[in-house]
Amino acid sequence: MLLLSAVFLLSLSSLTFEILLTRFFSISQWNHLSFMAISIALFGFASAGTFLNIIASVKKYWETHLRLNIWINGCLILYAGSAVGSFLALNQIPLDFFRLPLEYLQVLYLFIIYLLLILPFFFTGLLVSLSYALLPQKSGFIYFAGMAGSACGAVIPAILISRFSEGQIIILTSVFPLVLVFWGRFFIDNYHRPTNLNALFRPATHVLISLAIMGIAAILLIPGNKSLISASPSPYKSLSQTLLYPDTLITQTSTDLRGRVDTVKSPYIRFAPGLSIKYEGDLPNQWATFRDGDNQFVLYNLPSDRNSYFVRSSLTYAGYLLRPFPEHVLIIQTNGGVAIPCAISSNASKITIVEQNPHIARIVRDHYALPVVNQNPRTFLSVSHQRFDIIHIDNWGYSLPGSAALNQEHLFTTDAFQSYLNHLTPHGLLVISRKLLLPPTDTIRLWATAFESLSAIGNKNPENHIAMLRNWDSFTLLVSPTPLQDAETIISFAQDFNFDIVYQKNISFKKANQYNLFDQPYHYNEIKRLASAYKSGQEKKYFNDYPFDVSPQSDHRPFPNRYLKWSRLKQIYQSMGSRFYTLFLSGEITVMVVFFEAFILSIMLLLVPVIFISKKREKGFLRILVYFLSAGAGFIFVELFFIKQYTLLFGDPVISFTLALTGILIFTGLGGFCSQWLTLKSLKYTLISLIVLQLLIFFGFNIWLTRLMEIPTIFQYVFAFIILLPIGVLMGMPFPLGMMYILKNPVQRAYAWTANGCASVLSSIISAQIAVSLGIPVIMLCAIFAYILALFTFSTRLR
Amino acid sequence: MKKILLFAVIFILFPRIGIADLKIDFPEFQSARKEMVFKQIRLRGISSQMVLEAMTAVPRHLFVPKNLANQAYEDYPLPVGEGQTISQPYIVALMTESLNLKGHENVLEIGTGSGYQAAVLSKIVNRVFTIEIRKKLYERATDRLRFLEFKNIETFYGDGYFGLPDKAPFDCIMITAAVDHIPPPLLKQLKVGGKLILPLGNPFGYQSLTLVTKSDNDYQVKQITGCLFVPMTGIALDRKRK
């Protein structure tokens, strides 16, 4: 019971630690570094198995000498101490991601952080692998305890994050498992009476050390010491940059599962993207909110409608000129803030704003006194029967291009565009403004997305429904369900405010490069070529030939900030002046670097035990390895498939992560528990059922997801959770059954634990790459393949 | 190799070395600077003799953090603390050349940063006025420029968005801070025929420049992609690509 409780608590604490580390990295560094947290955690677990194998090779029959109570207490104490210590170190070491290629010291910092953060996960992994190694007959229960603990660990941040900071929760949950040291003391003499030699480990000593760690934790939790454990945004993020202005203050900070929202008041915030160079007036006073230290959303002080008139001189306003005095404007906002003044300035009769973040929704509602729907925009549209004259997407992208390549967003997919077009009045207009990138990427993809969406809803000449304008740093895309007739309005608007026309049916070359001169009208030329390619049915060739990935994306591959083509990496690298560090700006490349690092580490972790236990290797050793590798990989592939699919449903990766992870952990734990009563024979049927179920999900999940989007939110949560039950239960069986029946000794079990951990690390990282390159459903195909491999290895030789 | 070794010895043995110590412009730094000007700037097409001489004269290593001084003449931007960067040498040269300076001009710079760009400009033009809104950066740059005796540079602490109406009009304005629109007050302070330049993109990634020329009642905006980016646009836009 003590052992199972320890497995439960350490699993709980370490998963909370892992989740909050990803949050910590996404605030203090960048989102894609959160992959580092995942690899740190899983390597910590995997290396524990290797460690046990090394012990086994050094000391024969080690398991018979083992004092379990000492190991339990040792793991608990070492976990708590290393978790608190490594987190403190993480916060104090001045790691600067941008200096990494320039300063060797930064590499050392990164290495120290990596090493220290692995420790708590190593001690968790040690206890769990030890449990499997010594008590194989209880594998089902151990698995259940681990998964149940992890499930609770996944939920804890969601519950506590609105009341405590990330750092406070990490400290609290790190020391929480120490309660077992006190509780276990009452049982200790039942195991072994301490001798002089291990006096250091006597229960009283354990209690004293635990008290010391708890004392340190208590000191860290005192409000005055908040700076020691709070996450500071990277100095390169917009929030840090804004805070360097004088008289600039954070007036409010709200944190929830979705992230941290800081409200900033400053006389120096002046956001007006796309503003004409001809504009000579003043801008209204502004203030802003920042999400996770970035993603600025600006609020304008508009005491009267006249204060919003500055937007009439901006590129974004083009859509409102084509549809003057709109009856109903829908604003879907993620960052930016200019859409609301546009709608106000146009004298719209009704304005509806959809904002997913509850804090920002409240702030916008209070500030503008406009109706704000706090909902996932895609879900809102899927249940809404309203028609809008203008749908305005306010999303200007990220402060660091490339860093968001892996960000899953469903606002710019062909499915999303079709949904927008279906909610417009016949002469309605979709308005999207973004930063202008060179070489042309975003402009081409959005134009192609509009073209294909119009085509999909039955328009025969989609090119007649689209217009695009630009200035020197931004562009606006206009799409209508009916052909755009008022060409003259767009031309005179462009002339009046010195904008250029990137695309409009029959527009002349001259209008495309008149005021904001490039050496060539690059964007115009490319879109013209693309339009011709569509006309001649050569669009696939166009997208294949173009050096960047600019093809339209569906909801299956929703990564609008991803343009990299790996086959053209060399050219891109050379064109950036062959500067190696520029590649690290891309989240995708960073993740691949982490993958290769993880791959090498995995090989090392798997090879070291082979070297040590080579003489003892039994027949079928390789198949055992393949079985546990494929079971581990299959598990993670399924988990990530659901996390990514649910992001469309909930509109937020953090919500989908928490729900899918919790559900899968609970149900796999349940599966593990049930496996305690199963025999080896049932493993084959379990794997077959699992593969069949995965195939059903692969082919039918889309229909299910579409239906889910149409029901009330609360039921979405319930059904999204329940659907995980069958697959979770089945996935919970292969690992404990393998531990119980396939493996013959503790050494093998420790090795299987390592294999499982390594597979989990590698598959979790590679899933991100699979999703951006091939699409999310392919992750499920990989899972099916992994479980087929497990079935094959099991069926042929393992029995 | 010798150069690297010397830098290594200097910075390992004297990690606390300060500006005063470095003011002696070591021959190794001078030769690194000459190499930088030749390889990174001249060979990429910057031909203005004034710009090349200014870039050769200004000791860039004194404008970067001490621990990065040995990389001051490399072909990339460097972080100078607090999330700020000093631009890649080529971008500094390109921005300066794009203004087509003759030597008599009064130039306003928005965003002093380390003071390096102002120092380069000061070697070419009559007067440089530079404004920095971040106090720490302003103080550091002011001390540095004063210490290095750049006498035709005036530094100001304040909001660059409104420029310096008292010192206007300017022949040229250079915005080195990130902006999403060109501040209307700055355009008003530009002489007719004057030029305003600002960089686009991220200092760590690719950058292009926007050059605004003021005529009587109108503006012309030109995008300068720079030779560094020609291969990229070439790849992207070459009709004969594979």
Boltz contact constraints between the chains, C-beta under 6 A:
constraints:
  - contact:
      token1: [A, 98]
      token2: [B, 79]
      max_distance: 6.0
  - contact:
      token1: [A, 99]
      token2: [B, 79]
      max_distance: 6.0
  - contact:
      token1: [A, 102]
      token2: [B, 71]
      max_distance: 6.0
  - contact:
      token1: [A, 235]
      token2: [B, 82]
      max_distance: 6.0
  - contact:
      token1: [A, 235]
      token2: [B, 83]
      max_distance: 6.0
  - contact:
      token1: [A, 236]
      token2: [B, 83]
      max_distance: 6.0
  - contact:
      token1: [A, 240]
      token2: [B, 83]
      max_distance: 6.0
  - contact:
      token1: [A, 241]
      token2: [B, 83]
      max_distance: 6.0
  - contact:
      token1: [A, 244]
      token2: [B, 134]
      max_distance: 6.0
  - contact:
      token1: [A, 245]
      token2: [B, 133]
      max_distance: 6.0
  - contact:
      token1: [A, 272]
      token2: [B, 181]
      max_distance: 6.0
  - contact:
      token1: [A, 273]
      token2: [B, 180]
      max_distance: 6.0
  - contact:
      token1: [A, 275]
      token2: [B, 181]
      max_distance: 6.0
  - contact:
      token1: [A, 277]
      token2: [B, 182]
      max_distance: 6.0
  - contact:
      token1: [A, 277]
      token2: [B, 219]
      max_distance: 6.0
  - contact:
      token1: [A, 279]
      token2: [B, 184]
      max_distance: 6.0
  - contact:
      token1: [A, 280]
      token2: [B, 184]
      max_distance: 6.0
  - contact:
      token1: [A, 439]
      token2: [B, 232]
      max_distance: 6.0
  - contact:
      token1: [A, 439]
      token2: [B, 233]
      max_distance: 6.0
  - contact:
      token1: [A, 439]
      token2: [B, 236]
      max_distance: 6.0
  - contact:
      token1: [A, 472]
      token2: [B, 210]
      max_distance: 6.0
  - contact:
      token1: [A, 472]
      token2: [B, 221]
      max_distance: 6.0
  - contact:
      token1: [A, 473]
      token2: [B, 200]
      max_distance: 6.0
  - contact:
      token1: [A, 516]
      token2: [B, 221]
      max_distance: 6.0
  - contact:
      token1: [A, 517]
      token2: [B, 222]
      max_distance: 6.0
  - contact:
      token1: [A, 518]
      token2: [B, 223]
      max_distance: 6.0
  - contact:
      token1: [A, 522]
      token2: [B, 237]
      max_distance: 6.0
  - contact:
      token1: [A, 547]
      token2: [B, 235]
      max_distance: 6.0
  - contact:
      token1: [A, 547]
      token2: [B, 236]
      max_distance: 6.0
  - contact:
      token1: [A, 571]
      token2: [B, 235]
      max_distance: 6.0
  - contact:
      token1: [A, 575]
      token2: [B, 231]
      max_distance: 6.0
  - contact:
      token1: [A, 575]
      token2: [B, 232]
      max_distance: 6.0
  - contact:
      token1: [A, 575]
      token2: [B, 235]
      max_distance: 6.0
  - contact:
      token1: [A, 577]
      token2: [B, 228]
      max_distance: 6.0
  - contact:
      token1: [A, 579]
      token2: [B, 76]
      max_distance: 6.0
  - contact:
      token1: [A, 582]
      token2: [B, 205]
      max_distance: 6.0
  - contact:
      token1: [A, 585]
      token2: [B, 204]
      max_distance: 6.0
  - contact:
      token1: [A, 585]
      token2: [B, 205]
      max_distance: 6.0
